[in-house]
Amino acid sequence: MAFPPQFLDELREKIPLSELIGRKVKLTHKGREYTGLCPFHKEKTPSFTVNDDKGFYHCFGCGAHGDIVRFLTESEKMPFIEAVEYLANMAGMKMPELSHQQSQIQKQQSNLLKIMETACQFFQSHLFSSIGTEAKNYLVRRGMSSDMAKRFRLGYAPTGQGLFAHLSEKGFNAKDCLSLGLIAKNRDGNGYHDYFYDRVMFPVMNKRGHVIGFSGRMLHQGEPKYLNSPETDLFHKGELLYGLPQALETVRKQNEALVVEGNMDVISLHGAGFTQAMAPLGTAFTEDQIKLLWTMCDEPVICFDGDGAGQKAMMRAVKRALPILRPGKSLRFAYLPNGFDPDDMIRKKSPAAFEEELKSARPFVEALWQMLLEGRTLNTPERKAKLEQDTKDTVALIQDASVRTYYQQEMAKKIRSLTFKKSKNKQTLTANLTSPTQSPQLLAYLIAYPEQGALFAEDLMRYMPTQDTLNTFADVIAYLTDTPDLTYETLWEKLSEDQQNFLQNAVDNVHSKQLDAETVLGQLQTLINMHKRTILAQEIADKNKLYLETENPAIKEEINTLNQELHALMHADE
């Protein structure tokens, strides 16, 4: 609804912004402004200001900004019209009358939301009835609790035409139900049938918690496995995130958002305490979804599945976000062990193991560099020059001039870091990305002696290198952890040709020593301690740099913990 501008102006003048916000936030009067702790993100030092003269609030921490109406729509999740009505009552003002057209639009919108809510309740009731037994069993097998199923309002769409009959009984017409994608026309053109059937139903909601669409997971054989609502007046898949209303409070308070691939991952993570998790609806991760995340969080973490498809999805996310990067707004990327998705990490390992993966999330610039290096064999000056040109062309896509300049500088450093290294039979150009110098040697021992290496695999997951050996290191640790009775030959065959070329000399050198099991264990322990110390020292250096920039006391506590851990390792070999 479009209200007359003069009505909204009068509303803003009659109610001091500080009076409204002061009901929710403790404000302190300083000069012409008020200050307080921001209600949109978690902070200890006030960075939230309210200016009655100018009629807006602004947070210098998270960037939240708006007027009196926006404060209600954002902080209380009120629809715009409801927020205006609330303020009008507060000011003792009469709401302007709607035009006939506006009244009809509002009435139709309300009716469509009622239909979707009725459909959601229908699916919910069937999940918790005898008809939904198989669907409940599926959710139980996936580790789903009844509480989480209810929190996310999961349901079951039975076979037949039960939903259409139910909606008709409630007085809703077929035209509206068809427009919402809840029913479809029969092939012969006579009558309708339910669009969703024999599926576990995941309601998709907007920011305010209104059901606007569905995602249905097939229980038995059939394609597609997941079926989303078609595009409707309410449902625009590329602009939505599954789990948004459930995650919204955490995201705003902590300035942390987590994007994973699937609906089940979201629910599993919420059940384990990661209540900032959301997911795109399908494999595509769009610019609109990225921009939506940036309205709530500065650097969302993207954590897709640890398989080939997940890695490709990560690369697509990098390409999608690259042009729209802007100061203070970016993405980070958490890489899971090969074959694991977030739900697997929670159920097969532990929430703590997944937390460690999130803590080691890599900044956008590193993910971009990895993407540029992917699949290249840099064994000639011409190929190195091609990488340099491709890097320049890619960075040129960044629209913001300031961000583009910093990326040009950072990528130039990485290009200069390329050095020649010899492999077994040829000279190969390899990226020297400041990874721990002992990582190739440690990897060589783990590969050459997998029986002994498997004893240390779980412990090493915490100390993954953050740069050029990351993928190889993660792959080897995953194989050692998940494959029983792994032999050197089997492990070697699992590595890619590039990984083999990179490690061939180191592995051959280890094998030539013909060490006994006890000596191998001793060598491994020494190398692992060296490796841990290098990783911790780098983490401490990064944290110190961040602390100097932010003076965040929480970061200082992390530095103290890391220093204690490093100190213990320094004396481990004494």
N, C-alpha and C positions, 0 to 999 in steps of 0.2 A: 504493500500500500504506500502511495506517495502522499505524505502529509504536506499541507501548505507550509512553506518555509517560515512564514511569520509566526505560525503556531509553534513550531519547534524552537524558534529563537526566543519566544516569550517563555516557553517552558524552561529553557536554559537560564534565563535571567531570573526567574522566580525562585529557583532552587540552587543555592550555593553548592558547587561541586564538592567542596570540603565537607559539607553537612552530610551528603549522601555517602561519600567514601569513608567519612569518619565513623560511620556505623559498623564498618567492616575492618578498617585499618586504624591503628593508633597513630594520629598525626601530631606533629610538633610544628608550631608556628615559627617560621624563620623569615623575617623580612616580609616580602610580598607573597611568599609561598609557604606551603606546608610540606613537610617531609615525613616519610615513614617507610616501613619495610614493605616491599612490593608484594601484593597479593597474587601476582601471576608467576612468580618463581621464588625458589628458596634462597634467602640471603640473610646474612648476619649484620651487615652494615647497610643502613638505609640508602637507597638510591632512587626511591620513588618520590616524585614531586607532584603537588597539586597546586594549580594556579587559578584562583577564583576569577580574577580580572580577565584573564584570557580564556577561561572556561575549558581548560584541558588538563589532563594528567599525563605524565611522562616518566618512564623508568629508564635510567641511564644504564641499568644492568642488562635487561632483556629486550629493551626497545618498545615495550608496550606503550601505546599512545592512543588517546581518544577523548571524547567528550562524555557528558553525563549519560547519554543514551548508550553509547558503546560500552561504558563501564558495566552497565547491567547486562547487556547481551553477552559480554565476555566473562564477567566474574560470576554471574548467576545463571548463565546459559539460557537467558530469557529470549524468546522470539522478539523481533524488533517491535511488532505491534503491541505485544504484551508489556515490553519495557516502557513504551510510550504511555500506555494506559496506566501503568503503575505510577509513573512520574506525574501524569495529569491528576490522578487522585491525590497524590502527595501535595501538589501545588493548588488543589482546589479548582482545577480548570476542567471545562467540559470538552470532551473529545469531539473533533470535527466530524460531521456526518460524511459517510462514504458515498461516493457516486454509485449509480446503479452498476456500472461496469466493475468498479473496485469491489463492491459488495459481492458480485457474482464470482469474481476471481478468488476472493478470500473464502467464500463458501465452498467452491469446488476444491480448493487446496485442502481445506479441512476435511472434506468428504473423502478425498483420496488417501489422506493419512489415516482416517478411521478404517478404511478398507484394509490397508496394510497392517494396521494393528490387529484387526479381527483375524486376518490370515495368520499372523504370528501366533496369536492365542490358540488358533485351531491346530497349528503344527505342534505347539507346546503340549497341548492336551493329549495328542496322539502319541507323543514320545513317552509320556508317563502313564500310558494305558497299556493294556495287554497287546494291542495292535503294534505297539512300538518296542516289543521285547527284543527283537533282533537288533534294532537300532541302538537300544540301550546297551546290549551286550557288546556291540561294536565299540561304543564309547568307553565302556569299562575296559575292554582289551587295550584301548589306546591310553589308559591311565586317567580317564576323565572322572572326576568326582561329581556327585549330584549337585553340590553347591555351585561348582563352576558351570555346569550345564544350565543351571537356572540363572546364574549371573549373566551369561551371554545369551540367554533365552533360546537355547537350542530346541529343535523340534524334529518331527518326523512327518514327511508327506506320504500318506498311504497311496496305494494303487487305486484306480477307479476315478470317480468324479466327485469325491467327497467334499473337496474345498469349494468347488463351484456351487454345489447344492447348498452348502452351509452359507456362503455369501448371498445366494439368492434368497434363502430363508430370512436373512437379516435385512433384506430390502435393498441390497446393492444391485445395480443393473449390470448387465453383461458388458456393455460398452466401456464402462469405467474399469471393470475387472480386466478386460482385454487390453486396455491402454496401459495398465500397470504390469502386464506380463504375468498375471496369475493364472490366466486361462489362454487357450489357443483354439482357433477354429478347427473343426474336423476337416479331414482331407476332402470329403465330398461337399463341403460348404454348408452342411446342415448341422447346426448345434456346435457345442464346445466341449473341450476336455481340459483337465487340469494340466498346466504347464510343467509342474513338478510332481513326480510320483516315485515312490520307493527310494526316497533320498533322506539322509540326515540333513536337516535344514539349519543354516546359519543365518540369522537375520543380520542385515547390514543397516546400520543406523547413522544418522547425521550427528553433528556436534551436540545437538540438543537431546539426543536419545530417541528421536522419532524413527520408527522403522520405515525405510524407503526402498528396500530391495532385499533379495535373498541370494544366498549361494547354497546350492544343494549338492551333497556328495552321494553318488550312487552306491547303494549297498551291495548289489549283485553285479553280474557281468553286464556291461553296457558302456556306451560312450555318449557324451564325454563323461569322464569320472566326476568332474566338477562342472556344474551348470549354474551360471549366473543369471539373474534377471536381465531381460533385454533393456536397452536404453529407453527410459520413459521421462515424463515431465519431472519425476522425483529422483530418478536413479541415473547418474552419469558415472559409469565405472571408473573412468580415468581421473575423476576428481575426488574419489572417496578412498578411505583407508579402513579396512576391517579392524574393529576394536577401538576406534577413535574415542567414542564417548567414555569407554571404560578406562582408557589410558590418559585422558585429557588432564585430570587433576595432577597426576604424578608428573607428566611432561612439563606442565606449567610451573609447578613448585620446584622441580629439580633441574629444569632446563636440560632434560635428557629425554631423547626419543630413540626407540629401537625399531627398526623395520626388518621383518623376517618374511619368508616366502608364503607360508600357508596359514589358514585359519586355525588348524590344530596346534601349530607352533605357538601362535598368539595365546591361545587358551592355556596350553601347558606352561608357558612362561609366566602368565599371570598367576597361575596356581602355585608357582615356585617363588613368587615375590617380585618378578620382573614386570611390574604393572605399567611400564612405559612402552610395552610391545604393541605393534600394529603390523598390518600386512596389506600390500596392494591386492586388488581383486583380480588374480591372474598373474601371468608372468611379466606383463609390462609394468614398468615403474615410470610414471609420466612426469613431465615438467610441472603440471598442476599439482600433483601429489607432493613433489619436492617443495614447491612454493607454499603449499598448505602446511607442511612440517615446519618450514622456516617462520611461519607466523607464531609458532609455539616454542621453537627450540633453535639454537644457533647452529649446532653441528650434530644432526641425527646420525646414529650409527646404523649402517646397513650390514646385516648379517644373514646372507642367503646360505643355502645348503652347501656342504663341503663336497660337492661332486662337480663333474664337468658342466652340467646345466647351470648349477649355482654360480660357478665361476664366470660363465658367459653372461649370466644375468647381472653380476657385479660389473662386468665391463660395459654392458649396456647402460647401467646406472651412471657410470663415470661419463660416458659419452653424452647422456641426456643432461646431466647437471653441468658439464663443463661450460657451455656458453652462458649460463645464467648465474655463475658464481659471482658473489659480490662481497664487499668488505664485511667481515664478521659472519658471513653465511656460507657454510660449506657442508661436506659430508665426511664421515669417517667409515672405515671398512674393517669389520672383524672377520677373520678367516677361520673356519672350523676345520678340524682334521678331516682327511679324505673319507667320504662315506657317511659322515655325520650331518644331521640337521639339528636345529635347536632342541626339538623334542627329544631326539636321541641323547643329546648331551645331558639333558635334565634327568632322563629316566635311566640311561645306561651308565652314565658317569655320576655327575652330581651337579646341583646348582652352583656350588663353589667352582667347579671346573669350567662351567659356562661363564661365570663372573670373571674368571681369569682371561678368557678369550675376549671379553668385552673391554677389559682394562688394557689389553694390548692392541686395541683397534688402531689401524694405521691411518694417518691423515690422507686427505684427497691427493695431495701431490705425489705421495709414494704409490698410491693405487694407480695413478695415471702413468707414472714411470714404469711400473710393472706391466701395464697394458701395452705400452710402447715397445717394451723389450720382448713381449710374448711371441714365441715362435721364430725368433731371429737367430741365425748363426752368424755372428759378427767376426768372420775370419778374413776379411779384406778391408782395406781402406775405403773402397767404394761402398761397401755395406755399412760401414760406420758413418760415412757421409750421408747415406740414405736415411739412417736413423736420425741424424742431426736435422735433415731437412723435414722429415715427417714430424719430428718433435716441434720444430718451429711452426709448421702448418697447423698442427693440432692446438698449440697454445694460442695461435692467432684467432681461434674461434671464441675465446673468452671475450665477452662484450664489454665488461667493465675495464677501463683503461688502467686503473690502479692495480687491480688484481692481476691483470695480464702482464704488467711490467714485472711484478714480483715473480710470477711463474717463469717468465723469460730468463730472469736472473738465476732462479733455482735450477731450471733445466740446463742452462749453460754450464753450471757447476757439475751436474751429473754427466754431461757429455764429456767434459774435461777429465772426469774420473776414470774413463774407460782406459784400460791398459791391456797389453798383450800378455797372454799366458800360454804355456805349452801344454798340449794334451799328449796322449800316448804316441800318436803318429802324425800329428799335424799341429800347426800353430793356430790357436783359436782366440778370438777376441772376446773377453768376458767382462761384464760390468763389475768393477770393484766398488761396492757400495757401502764401505765402512762396516761390513759385517765382521763379527769376531774372527780374527785371523786363524784361530784354532778350529773353527767349525768344520772345514773340510777334513781335518785329521780326525776329529771326534766322529764325524759321520762315517769316515772310512772304518774306524773300529766297530761302530754299531752295525755296519753292513757286513764286514768281514766275519764278525763273531756275533750273529744275531741271538744265539742262545744266552750269552752273557749280557748282550745289549738290552734284551727284553727285561732284565731285572731292574734297569734304570729308566725304562721308557716313561712310566707314570710320573716319576719325579721330574723328568726333563720337560714335561708338557708346560710347566710354569715358566721355563726359561727358553722360549722359542726366540731365535734371532728375529730381528724386526726388519731385516732388509734382504740382501740378494739371495741368501740360502734358505729363506723362509719356506718356500714351497717344498723343496727337497727335504728339509729338516722335518716339516710337518708330515710329509708322506712317509718317511722312514719311521717316525715315531708311531704313526697310525698303524703301519704294517706290523711293527714289533708288538704293539698293544693288542691288536685284534686277530692276528694270525697265529694259531698254535703250531708248535714244531716247525717254525720257519727256518729254512736253510739259507745259506749264503746264495746259492744258485737261484733259488726261488725269489729271494728278495732282489737280487740284481736284475732279474728279468722284469720285475715290476717297475723298475725305473725307466724313464724316457731316455732316448738316445742322447739328448743334451745333458741330462743328469749324469748319465754314464760317462760322457766325455769329460765333464767337469771333475768327476771323482776318480777316474781310472787310475791316474798316477798314485794318488794317496792310498787307494785300496790295494794296488799291486805292492806298494811299499810295505804296508801292514802285513800282507800275506807272506812276503819274502822273509819276515822275521821268524816265522814258525813258532809262535809263542804258545806256552801252555795256558790252561784255563785260569790258573791263579794269577799269572803275570798279566793276562788280559784284563782281569777284574781290577787289578791295581792300576794299570794304565788308564782304563776307563774312568776310574774314580778320580784320578789326577786330572785328566782332561776335562771331566765334567765340572770339577771344582773351578778350574781355570775358566771354563765357559760361563759358569754361573757368575763368577766375579766380574767378567767383562760385561755381561748383560746388565747386572745390577749397577755397575759403575755408569753405564750409559743411561739407565733409567734415572739414576740420581742426578746426573748432569742435566737431563731433559727437565726433570722436576724442579731443579734449582733455577733453571732459566724461566720456567713458568711461574715460579714463586716470585722472582724478581719483577716480573711483569704484573702480577695480580695481587701479591701479598695476601693470598688466601691462606688462612691458618690451617685449613684441612690439608692443603698441599704440604705445608711444613710438617704436619704429623706423618704424612706418607713418607717424606724424606727421612725423618727420624727412624721410622720402621725399616726402610730400605737400608739405612746406614747400619742398623743393628744386625740385619741379616748379612750384610757384606762383611762386617767385623767378625761375625761367627765363622764365615767361610774363610777369611784371611788366616784364621788360626786352626782351621780344620786339618791342615797337613802338618802341623807342628808336632 
